Amino acid sequence: MEEIVNKVAASGLETINLEDYFPQGETLVFDMKDHLFMGMILKEKDFRAALQELDWTPFQDKNVAILCSVDAIIPSWAYMLVMTYLEPVASFALAGSIELLHAVQFLQRLQTLPIANFVDKRVVIKGCGDLPIGALAYTEITRLLKPVVKSIMYGEPCSTVPVYKRK
């Protein structure tokens, strides 16, 4: 009987699953609209009072996107003021959409990738998963790896698309 050889395992390919670097934890929105006069105007005194009286515990250990969902003029200092309340309780917060928050967190987490472990390796960036990875993460992992690897491929070890090969 002929021995079955796992050619994928013997290929020396290193696989990176970007889902391992996907932002973790629950994400909430802090909508400035909820603290505007008539839902449209920021009155400094009222805004400050509303923030002081707000129960911030729902944001404890959460990722928070600070945004305004209505067409209102919000001064930059207002976002800064909200951050002074969120910073001590939230896991992570920024001004922008949930998509931007996840993108920034993704970039931060990819910076922890031990690039030195991939020197002169053939690397497959895993495709097809359950999480919405997005082009930003794929381009960032390519930027990080290209200077050190022999090659970068996309997909699964048994079926890859070549992306980069060192000459």
NORQUI-V643245 format. One record per backbone hydrogen bond with DSSP energy under -1.0 kcal/mol. NH is the residue of the N-H (numbers start at 0). CO is the residue of the C=O. E is the energy in kcal/mol with one decimal. If there is no record, write none. Layout:
BEGIN
nh/co/e
NH/CO/E
NH/CO/E
END
This chain:
BEGIN
nh/co/e
6/4/-1.2
9/5/-1.7
13/121/-2.9
15/123/-2.9
19/16/-2.0
20/17/-1.7
21/18/-1.1
27/62/-3.3
29/64/-2.7
31/66/-3.2
33/30/-1.4
34/31/-2.6
35/32/-1.5
36/40/-3.3
38/35/-1.7
39/36/-2.2
40/36/-2.4
46/42/-3.1
47/43/-2.9
48/44/-2.1
49/45/-2.6
50/46/-2.2
51/47/-2.1
52/48/-2.0
53/49/-1.1
58/55/-1.8
59/56/-1.8
60/88/-3.0
61/58/-2.0
62/25/-3.0
63/91/-3.0
64/27/-2.5
65/93/-3.2
66/29/-2.5
71/69/-1.8
77/74/-1.4
79/75/-1.9
80/76/-2.6
81/77/-2.3
82/78/-2.2
83/79/-1.5
85/81/-2.1
86/82/-3.0
88/85/-1.5
89/85/-3.4
90/61/-2.1
91/61/-1.5
93/63/-1.9
95/65/-2.4
100/96/-2.3
101/97/-2.6
102/98/-2.2
103/99/-2.7
104/100/-2.4
105/101/-2.6
106/102/-2.4
107/103/-2.3
108/104/-2.6
109/105/-2.4
110/106/-1.2
111/108/-1.5
112/109/-1.6
114/112/-2.1
116/113/-2.0
117/114/-2.3
118/115/-1.1
119/147/-3.1
120/117/-1.9
122/150/-2.7
123/13/-3.3
124/152/-3.5
125/15/-2.8
126/154/-1.1
132/130/-1.7
137/133/-1.3
138/134/-2.8
139/135/-2.2
140/136/-2.5
141/137/-1.6
142/138/-2.3
143/139/-2.5
144/140/-2.2
145/141/-2.6
147/144/-2.2
148/144/-2.0
149/120/-2.5
150/120/-1.5
151/163/-2.4
152/122/-2.6
153/160/-2.4
154/124/-2.3
155/158/-1.8
158/155/-2.2
160/153/-2.8
162/151/-2.7
163/151/-2.1
165/149/-3.3
END
